[in-house]
């Protein structure tokens, strides 16, 4: 599940942010520090995550620690989906 999530996030970033095509976009590559995603780009990522994974990203979630790289974004989605998975069990 995590691998599929990270693959979808990676594909979105490559499509939406052209600079990412010039770098080897691995799960640990810093997205903010490397300039792939800027502050406005974070909003695009939030919209993508909410629409694609059916999660709600709260204002409290909008911290660099959640948007630092693909691995962290994948963890954020997993954390946001966890209550749904518990409820459906």
C-alpha positions in Angstrom: 0.0 0.0 0.0 2.8 2.4 0.9 4.7 1.7 -2.3 1.6 2.4 -4.4 1.0 5.6 -2.4 4.5 6.8 -2.9 4.4 5.9 -6.6 1.2 8.0 -7.1 2.8 11.0 -5.2 6.0 10.7 -7.3 4.0 10.6 -10.5 2.1 13.7 -9.5 5.2 15.6 -8.6 6.9 14.7 -11.8 3.8 15.8 -13.8 3.1 19.0 -11.9 6.6 20.3 -11.1 8.9 20.3 -14.2 12.1 20.8 -12.2 11.6 17.4 -10.6 12.3 15.8 -14.0 15.8 17.1 -13.9 16.6 15.3 -10.6 16.6 11.7 -9.6 13.3 11.8 -7.6 13.7 9.2 -4.9 11.6 9.0 -1.7 14.2 10.8 0.5 15.0 13.7 -1.9 14.2 16.9 0.0 11.3 18.5 -2.0 11.3 21.9 -0.3 15.0 22.4 0.2 15.8 21.3 -3.4 13.3 23.8 -4.8 11.1 21.2 -6.4 8.1 22.4 -4.4 7.6 25.9 -3.2 5.0 27.3 -0.8 2.4 27.5 -3.5 3.3 24.1 -4.7 2.5 22.7 -1.3 -1.2 23.8 -1.9 -1.2 21.8 -5.1 0.2 18.8 -3.3 -2.5 19.1 -0.5 -5.3 19.2 -3.1 -3.8 16.2 -4.9 -3.5 14.2 -1.6 -7.1 15.1 -0.5 -8.6 14.2 -3.9 -6.6 11.1 -4.6 -6.5 9.5 -1.2 -9.7 10.8 0.3 -8.0 12.4 3.3 -8.4 15.8 4.9 -5.1 17.7 5.4 -5.6 20.1 8.3 -3.8 23.4 8.9 -1.8 21.7 11.7 -0.5 19.2 9.1 1.0 22.0 6.9 4.5 21.8 8.4 7.8 21.1 6.6 8.2 17.8 8.4 5.2 16.4 6.6 6.1 17.8 3.1 9.9 17.3 3.2 10.0 14.3 0.8 7.9 11.6 -0.8 8.5 9.2 2.1 7.1 11.8 4.6 4.1 12.6 2.3 3.4 8.8 2.2 3.5 8.6 6.0 1.1 11.6 6.2 -1.4 9.9 3.9 -1.1 6.6 5.9 -1.6 8.5 9.2 -4.6 10.3 7.8 -6.1 7.1 6.4 -5.5 5.1 9.6 -8.7 6.2 11.4 -10.8 5.1 8.3 -9.1 1.7 8.2 -9.7 1.2 11.9 -13.4 2.2 11.5 -13.9 -0.2 8.6 -12.4 -3.2 10.4 
